[in-house]
Amino acid sequence: MIRSLYIKGDPKTAFSQPYSIVLTESAAAKYFGAEDPLGRTLNIDRAFDVAVTGVIQDPPANSSLTFTMLSPFSILLTQYIGDKASDNWGFNSFGTYVLLAPTVPAADFNGKLEGYLQRYAEDDTDRLVVQALTDIHLRSNLGHDLSSRGSIKYVWILSALAIFILAIASINFMNLTTARSASRAREVGMRKVIGARRSQLVRQFFGESILMCLLSLGAALVLVELFIPAFSRLSGKEITTAWLENLPILLGCLGIALTTGIISGTYTALFLSSFRPVRALKGSLRTAGGGSAFRKTLVILQFALSVFLITGTAVISRQLTYMRKKNLGFDKERIVHLRLYGELTKKYPFIRERLLQNPDVVSVSASMSLPTSIQGSPGTPEWEGKDPEAKMEIKADFVDYEYVETFGIPIVEGRSFSRAFATDAEEAYLVNEEAVRRMGLTPPAVGKRFAFWDREGRIIGVMKDAHFQPFHQKIEPLVFKIFPPWFRFLYIKLRAGDTAAAIASVEKTWTSLGLGYPFEYRFLDQDFDRLYRSEARMGTLFGKFAGLAVFIACLGLFGLASFMAEQRTKEIGVRRILGASVPRITMMMSREFTKWVLAANLFAWPGAWLFASRWLEGFAYRAEMSPWPFIISGALALGIALTTVVFLSARAASANPA
């Protein structure tokens, strides 16, 4: 498998030397152009050289395993983390991939891993588990995992939405076909008179339904090709359609079309084939009996699905608004960050000093991790008054002095790190309110002994709890400590005003330093927006689906209302002659549809409430359930339905009675 991905080089010998590297095709083109990269040398972080021993295909865009270079793990040990960290059983910064024997189930292997880590690190609260590589993207919820993960929940939701849309369209087909049954009654009667059996008629009507669905499938495939670029932008996924090259997808689409044709044609075929020849030929059939009750049921179901989708859209929108407006507990605006590579970490004090001389810069700081990706640390900290049996996993980060001030994190007790105190660099710890609660420290917590990473110290300040992690997760205990050797990210807070001009000014300062690294920056608020990108896209998709569902439902309602107006033409004429006004006739014809839509609300709301409750359970911090999304969705569905029916009713009532 690996060999098939290689473009140049031998996978068996690619890593035979410790300082070797394999490049992806795009990375090889970036660094060496059209030249052969094999045997060439690359300098990493201006610290060491590696020899290019292979070129491999770029990983696909939909892969969770993304990279531009591959190197032996020994380089990481010797150049970055050191042997001491590699021997630490609590060091959880990397994933481990295990190839199990075909006869070994993952569940059995997980049983053997139970408690394994605690044999070597008693205080570590983590558990070791294995999961299938194919499950990581959609079905993983582990604490230390690949960052580019999806959710099977949203796959099921989108699939359910597609089924809802298909169901509404099928209901329209059945509704309109049965409503128009009188127009085909003589055809059915004549066929039966000349000897057609009911089974033949059933096959005919099934054939018509299936043929219509197959023709619709062809049109749908053309529309998909036309709209797939727009849908890719909307969903944030690179979606391709290679119909002719993917037989399972073609067969799946064909299966869906056939199933839809059979389901939507079942009632129609059985209903139309049941007409008695004599009554059919005499034209004495009535379509307002049992068929009418069935049509009412279908309309109610149709609008119940529409109300469900509108309510779901309202709930998702309400939660997104809640997350956007809720105070995160820190300031993320006008902060850009850059990666500190190699020697830049050592030059950080010089870089910081020069950047602070720029009038567009308010403050500069650094840390080991981005605020959005602070990880839990191995082991349990020690604190004054701790119960010997107490254990607490705590998120930790190494930060610079001005970190708290740069992010505007309020200090509720004590003080922040300060260069005025020489002991802060070695002994000072900042913890958040949740850490104080979990440790059971009685106020004041400041001054209490605290030990972590084998370093004794004291708590100098307590920070207000802040939402550094997504709203899906509860705020966890957090500790900050100063340790410059592990700084990996530089933060620059810009002065309020023209952001583009400030960025240009800072870039000019960066270039003047002659560091040899490009000014590659990102805005911190964009990083936080990415945490909720999937929810935002889900809200947009839900809204599009809801709009489509309501539109299709109204098309069916329009056709059904037109048919009913046609059936009651004589009644309307007589009522007009007897003095009934147009508004009165319109109200009479609209009353029945109003009852149907109101009944649809009563059926839709329990399901919508269940969906909303289950979806909101995925957020540790969420908007309160309110009746307004349900009321608004019901009123919107009723308003749209009444607009459709009133228009047709008024047109019929305004016609000449003669």
N, C-alpha and C positions, 0 to 999 in steps of 0.2 A: 504493500500500500504506500509506504513512505517512498520507496524507490520510484513509483509511478509519478510522484510529485516533483522529483528532482529534475531540473533542467540541465544542470552541470554539476560535476563532482560525483563522488561515490559515497553513498550514505553509510557504508560499512567503515570507512576510514575518515569521515568528515571530522569527527571529534577525537581522533587518536592523539592529537596534541592538545594540551590544556588551553593554550592561547590561540584558539581557532574560532571561526565564526562562519555561519551559513546565512546568506542574505536572501531576502525575497526578490523576485524579479524586479519589482518597482524600486526597491532600495538599491539594487545593483545598478539600475539605470540612473538613479539619482546621483550616486557617488562616482561612477566610472563611465557613464554615458554608453557609447557603443563598444567600448573596449572590453576585452575579456577580463573579468574580475578575478578569476582563479589565480591564486598565488600572490595577489596584491595585498597590501597592508593597509589597515585602517587604524587610526589613533583614537582611543576612547577617552573622553573627558581630559585629554591632554595628560593622561596618567600612564597609559600602557598601550602597546600595540597588539593587534590580533591579525592573523592571516586568514584570508578568505579561502575557504575550502569547498564551497558549494553554493549553488543558486537553486532556490526552490520556488515553486509557484506561489503567488500571493494567496493567502487564505480567502475563501469566499466572503462576500460582504455580510452574509447571514450567519457567519460562524461566531461562536462565543470565544473561541481561541484566536485572538488577533495578535499579530506580531509583524515586525519588519526584519528582525535578526534573531538567530538562534545561536546560543553559545553553551559550552560546558558549564555545569553548575559550579565547578571548582573556581571559575573566575569570580563569581559572586562571593564565594567564601573568602578567597584570598584578598580581593580588592575592596570589598565593601563591608560585609557584616562580621568577618573574622571568625576564627575557630571557636571562640568562647560562645558566641551567639548560636553557632550551628550545633553546639552540644547542649543547648538549653531546650529541655523538653516542652517548655511553655512557649517557645518561639513559633508563633502561628501566622507568619506573614506569607506563607507559601502553601499551595495545594500539593497533595501527593496523589499520583495516579498509580493504581495497582491493577495489573492484569490477572484476574482470577482464573483458575482452571475451569474448563467448561462444566465440570461436575460439581462445582462449589457454588451454591446459591448465596446471593448477597446477604440474605437474612442470617444465614449460618455464620458468615464471616463477621457480621456486625455483632453477633452474640459473643464471639471471641474477643472483640475489641472493647466490650463493656468493662469499664474500670481499668483498662490497660494503661492509660495515660497516668492515672493516679499512682501506679506502682513506682513511677520515676519522679512525679511532681505531685506530692500529696495535696498541696494547697490549690492546685489548678482545678477550676470548676468546669472546664470544657469537657466535652465528650467527643470521642473519635467515632465517626460513622463513615460508611461508604455508600455511594449512590451511583446509579448507572450514568455514564457520561451523557447519554441521550436524554436524561431526566433533568440535567442541570438548568437548561435554559428556561423551561416552563414550569417545572415542578419542584424547584429547590427553594428552601427558606432558611438555609443555614447561615450562621453568623459570619463565617469566613468563606466567601465564595466568589465566583467570577462576578464582575460588576455589571456586565451587559446581559442582564437576565430579563426574561419576559414573565408572563403569568398565564397559566392554563385557564384561569378564571375568565380572563378577557377573551380567550379563544372561544370558550363556551358561550359567553354573552353575545359575541358577534354572530356565532352560529345560530343562537336562539333568535336573534333579531332577523337574520335572513329567513329562518323558518316562519317567523311571524309575517314577514312581508309576503312570502309565498302563500301562506295560509289565507291572508286577506285577498290576494289575487284569485285564489281558488274559490273562495266564498263568493266573490263577484261573479265568477263564471257560472257557478251553480245557481246563484240567485237570479241572474239575468236570463239564463236558459230556461229555468222553470217559470219565470214570469212571462216569457214569450212562448210558453208551451202551446197556447191556443193556436198560434200561427202554424204550428206543425202538426196539429191534431188530425187534419184531413189527410196529410201525408201518411201518418201512422195508420189511420183507418183504412186507407186505400191499400197499403202494403199488406195489412192483415187480411183484407177481403180477397186479394189475389193469391193468398197462400203463405205469406211470410210468417214464420214462427217467431215467438217472442225472443228466443235466443239469438236469432239473426238480427233483430232490431237492437238488442242489447249490444251485440258486437259492432253494429254500425255506429251507435252513439259513443261507445268506448273508442272506436277507431277515430271518430271525429275529434274527440277530446285529446287523444294521444297525438294525432297528427298536428293539432293546434299547438300542443306543448313542444313537439319536435321542431316545428317552424319557429316557435318562440326561442328555443334553444339556439338555433342558428343565428337569429337576430341578436340574442344575448351575447354570443361569443364575439360578434362584430362590435357590439357596444363596449364590451370589456376591453377589447384591443384599443378602442378609441379613448376610453376614460381611465385606463390603468395608470398613465403618468400622473394624472390629477389625483387619483386615489393613493398612489405611492407618496405623493407630497403630503396629502392629508394624514395618512397613517404613519408617516415617518419611516416606512420600510421600503426596501428596494424590491419591488414585486415584478416578476417577469412572467410572461405567458408563452410557453413553448408547447402549444397544443399538440402539434403533430409529433413532437418528440417525447411526449409524456402520455403514454397510453392509459395509465391508471386514472389520470385526471379526466381524460376524454370519456372513459367508461363510467366514471363517477358522475359526470355531468349528464351523460345519457341516462344513467340509472335514476337520477333525480327527476329528469324530464318525464320518463316513463311512469315513475311513481306518482308524480303530480298529476299526470294525465289520467291515471287509473283512479286516484282518490277523488279528483274533482269531477270525473265523469260518472262515478258510481251512482249517486242519487239521480242524476239526470237520466242515465240509461234506464234505470229501474222505473223511474217515474213516467217517462215518455212511452216506454214500451208497455205500460200497463193500461193504456187507453182502450176502451171497448170500441170496436169498429162502428157499430150503429150510432152511438152517441157522438163519436168523433166526426163521422160524415155528416150528421145533422147539425154539427156546430153547437151542440148543447152542453159542451164542457164548460165548467167554471174553474177558474184558477184562483179563486179567493177562499177556497176551503182549506183542506189540509196543507196544500202547497203554500197558502198564505201564512199559516202558522210556522211552516218550515222557513220561509223567507224571513219572517220576523226574527226567528232564532238566529239565522245567519247574520242578519244586520246587527243584532245585539252582540254576537261574538266578534264580528268585524270591528265594531267601534270599541268593544272592550279591549281588544289588542291595541288599538290606536291610543286609547286613554292610558293603557299601561306604558306604552313607549313615551308618551308625553310626560307622564309622571316621573318615569325614570330619568328623562332628560332634565326635568326641573330639580330633582334631588341631586343629581351629579353637579349641575350648575351651582346649586346652593352650597354644596361642600367645597367646590373650587373657589367660590367667592369667600367662603369662611377662611380657607387657607391663605388666600391672597391678602385678606385684611387683618388677620390675626397678628398681633405683635409677637415677633419671633424672640424677643428678649435681647437682640443685638442689632447693630446697624450693618447692613450688607451693601448699601448704596455707595457708588463712586469708589469702590475698591477693586483694583486689578491685581492679579497675581501672576508671577513668573516662576518657572522651575529653576532651582539652583542646581546646576550640573557640576560634578567634579570639583574643580578648584574654586568655583564660585562660592561654595560654602565657606572656604577659608577667607575669601576676599569680601565676605558679607559686611563686616564692619566698615570697610572702605567704601563699598557700594552704598551702604545706608547713609553714611556721612555726606557723600556727594549728592545723593538724591534729595536729602533734606535741605540742601542749598537751593533747590529749585522752588521758586515761589508758588508753583502750581501743586506742590506736594504738601499735604497736611501732616502725615505721619508715615513711618515705614516700620515694618516688623517682619517676623519670619516664624516658621513653625516646621515641624516634621511632616504633619499631615494636613490636607485640606480640611476645613471645618465639616464638609459634607462626608468625609470618609475617615473620621477618627475611629480607630478600632479598640476593642477591649484588650487589655493587657494581661499577660499571664500572671498567675499567682494572686493571692489576696494581700492587700496592704495591711500594715499593722498600725494601730492607733491607740491612743491613751484610753484605758478603760475597756478595751476590747474583750469580749467573751472568747475564751480559748477555742470554742467550737464554732464561732461565727466565721462565715465566709461571704465574700462580696466580690463580684466581678465588677471592675471599674474601667471606664474608658479613659485613656491617658494620651497626652500629647506633650511634646517638648516645644516650648514657645520662647520668644524673645521678650524683653522687658515691656515694650510698648504694645504687645499683642492685645491686651484687654482694652486699652485706650483706643487703639485703631478700630476695633470692632464695637466699641461703645457698650461693652458688657457692664451692667451696673454691679458695684460691689456693695453687698448688703451688710457686711460685717468685716471689720479690719481694713486692710489696704491691698493695693495691687503690688506687683513687682516694682522695685525702684532701684536705680543705680546708686542712690544715696546710701543704701544699706549693703555693705560689702558681703554680708553673709547670705544674701538672697540667692546668689549664683549657686551655692552649694546646699543650702538648708531649707529654702523657702518652698512652700507648696500652696497652690490655690485650689480650692475644691468648690463644687457647686452645692446648692441647697439640698439636692437629692442625695448627694454623698453624705452630707451631715445627717439627714434623716435616716439613711440606711445604717450609718454607723451608730446611731442612737446617742449622739453627742448632745449634751445639754448646753444651752448658751451660757457663756460665749464659747464658740468653737475655736476662735482665734487663740493661738498660744498652745493648743493641744499638740502633744507629740504625734508625729506621723512618719511612717517609714514605708518606702517603696523602692523597687529596683536596688535593694540592698543599701539604700542611702537613708540614713537617719535625718530627720528634720522636724519642722513644725509648720502648722497651718498659720499663714499670715493673713489670709482673707477668704471670705466666702462669697462666691459669685451668684448672682441671681440665675435661676434655671433658664436655659436658652434652648430653642428648638434648632440645634445643629443638624439633627437627623430628620427624616421625613415624618409627617404627622401620623404615618402608620405605626411608628414606634413610640413607646413611652420615653420620656426624658430619663436618662440613666445617670448613675454616678459618674462624675467627671473630675479629673485632676490635671493640673498643669504644673510643669516644672521647667526650669531653664536648663538647656543643654545644647549649646551652639554646634557641636560637631555633627549633630543629627538634623540640622535645619535643611529642609528640602524645598521649601516654598517661600518666596518673597512677596510681601503684600505692600501695596502702595495706595494710600488713601488720597484721592484727588480733591482739590479745592472745588467748592461749588461754582458753577458757571459753565463756560463752554467746554464740554467734555472732550470734543474732538481736538480742540486747540491744546488742552492740557495733555492729552495723550501724545500729540506731536512734540510738545515741549519735553516731556519725560523721555521720549524715544531719542531726542537729540542729546539729552544728558547721558543716557545709556550708551549711545554710540561714542560719545566723547571719552568714555572711560577706557576704550580700547580693550574690551574684555574678550573679543573674538567670538562672542555668542550673539545670535540675533535677538532682537527685542520681540519675543513671542509671548503675548500676554492674553489673558482671558478676564472677563468681568465676573466677579464673584456672584452677583445676582443672577447671572445666566446659569451658573452651576446649580444654584438652588432651584431655578425654574426647571432644570432637567429632572430634579427629583419627582416632580409632579407632571412630567410631560405625558406619561402614559394615561393619567387620569384626564388631563386636558384633551388629549386626542380622543379618549373614550367619550367624553362629553360631546365633542364635535360630531363624532360618528353617530352617537345616540340621537343627537338632534337631527342629523341628515336622515337617518333611518325613520325617525318619528315623522318628519315632514313627508317622506315618501309614502309611509303607511297611511297617513291622513289623506294624502292626495289620491291614492288608489281607492281608499274607502269612499271618498267623496265621488269618485268616478262611478263606483257601483251604486251609490245612493242617487246620483244624478240620473243614471239609467233607470233605476227602479222607480224613482219619483216620476220620471217621464212616462213610464209605462202605466203607473197607477192613474196619472192625470188623463192619459188616453182612455183607459178603461172607464173612467167616470165622467167622460165628456158630456153624455146625455144628462147625468145627474146635475152637473154644474150648470148646464144650459137651463134646465127646469128651475133650479134655485135662483138663477139670475132673473128669469122671467117673473118669479114670485116675489122678487124684491130684495134678494140677498145682495149685500154689498161685496165688492172685491176683497176688502180686508177680512170680512167675516168668512168668506169661502176660503181665503188663504189660511186663516187661523184654523179652520176646520180640518183642512188637509195637512197642516203642519203638526196638529196636536198628536196624531198617531206616531209620527217620526220622533217627536219630542219624548214620548214615553219610552220608545226603543232606546234612545241615546241615554236617558236617565237610568234605565235598567242596565245598560252597558257599564255605566259608572259604578253601580253597585257590585257588579261582577268583577270589574277591573281593580278596584281599590284594594281589596284584601291581598291580591297577588302582587300589586305594586308596593304595598306596605311591606310584604315579606321580602321582596327583592331589595327594597331600599334599606331595610334593617340589616339584611345579610351583607350588603355591599358596604354599609357604613361601619360594620363590625371590623372591617379591615383597617380602620383608622383608630389609633389610640386617642386622638383628639379630633372631634367631629362636631358638625353643627347639630343642634337638637332637632329631633323629628318634629315637624310642624304640619298642621293640616293644610296649610296654604298650597303646597305643590299639588295636592290631590284636588282641592277646590278649583285651582286655576286650570288644571288639566281637564277636569270635567266641564268647566265653563267654556274652555276653548273648543273642546270637541263638540259641545252642544251648539256653540255659536257658529262654527263652521258648517255643521250639519243643517242648522236652521237657515243659514244664508243660502245654501244650495237648494233646499226644499222650498223656501219662501219664493225664491226667484222663479222656479218652475210653476209653483201653485199660482202665483200672481199672474204669470203669463197665460195660464190656462183659464183663470177666472176672468181675465180681461178680454177673452175672445168673444166674438159675436155670438150671442145665444142661439141664433138661427142656425 
